[in-house]
Amino acid sequence: MFYLPPLEFFVAIKDFDTLRIEAHENYQKQSYRNRAHVQLANKVGTLSIPVIRSNSRMKYTEVKIDDSQAWRKIHLRGIKSGYGKAPYFEYLYPELEKVYQQKINGLYEFNKRLLTICLKFLGLTVKMEETPEYRQYTDEKDLRGVIQSRQPYSDRSIYAPYPYTQLFGVNFAPNLSVIDLLFCEGPRSTFILSRSKKEIEHS
C-alpha cells in the first residue's frame, strides 16, 4: 500500500472487486510507501514522509511517522501551491487535509486512510481486505513487489500514459500521484484510468 499511489497502481486494480492489502510484509525504504510524485508549482516534485525505523526487518504496520519534522504542513502547502487552481481542488483537498490533521502515527494506517479517500473520489467500489498472514496467492493477481519506484513504469506491462490536462508545463508528466488526476479531471478520472492500460492502443 502506497502513499497517494501513482496512476499505475489504480490502473492495475481498477477492474477488481476486492483489493487485499498486505498487512504482514516488511517495510521497504525508498519506495512508494512513503513518497509520492506530484506537481509542485512549476515542476514535478516528491513528497516524502519521514519515518522512524528501528531495524531493517521491521514490519510495514510497525513503522511510525517521524513528526519531529513539520512534514504535514510542508506537504499540504505543496499540494495547495501545486493544485490550488485546479478545477476540482475544492472537492478533494478538504478530505485530504482532514487526514493530515488527524496526527495518525502509523504510516500504514495513514496511507490506508488516504487510499480510502482516493478510491471514493474515483468512484471505485473495490473492497479492501487486510491479509490475515503473509502467504503466496496463486489464484489471483499478486501485485506485491511489482510496482517499484526505482524502476520505470515503462518496464512493466501495466500503465501506458493517456494524456490529460495538467496545470503546468508543455510536456505531459506521466504516472504522477492519483491526486494529480483527481484535481485536474474530477469525474473523468476513471475514464482516463481505463484508457491508460498498456494493452490499449491509443489512437
C-alpha positions, 0 to 999 in steps of 0.5 A: 500500500502506497502513499497517494499511489501513482496512476499505475497502481489504480490502473492495475486494480481498477477492474477488481472487486476486492483489493487485499492489502498486505498487512504482514510484509516488511517495510521497504525504504525508498519506495512508494510507501512513503513518497509520492510524485506530484506537481509542485508549482512549476515542476514535478516534485516528491513528497516524502514522509519521514519515518522512524525505523528501528531495524531493517526487518521491521514490519510495514504496520510497525513503522511510525511517522517521524513528526519531529519534522513539520512534514504535514504542513510542508506537504499540504502547502505543496499540494495547495501551491501545486493544485490550488487552481485546479478545477476540482481542488475544492472537492478533494483537498478538504478530505485530504487535509482532514487526514493530515490533521488527524496526527495518525502515527502509523504510516500504514494506517495513514496511507490506508486512510488516504487510499480510502479517500482516493478510491471514493473520489474515483468512484471505485467500489473495490473492497479492501481486505487486510491479509490475515498472514503473509502467504503466496496467492496463486489464484489471483493477481499478486501485485506485491513487489511489482510496482517499484519506484526505482524502476520505470513504469515503462518496464512493466506491462501495466500503465501506458500514459493517456494524456490529460490536462495538467496545470503546468508545463508543455510536456505531459508528466506521466504516472504522477500521484492519483491526486494529480488526476483527481484535481485536474479531471474530477469525474473523468478520472476513471475514464482516463484510468481505463484508457491508460492500460498498456494493452490499449492502443491509443489512437 
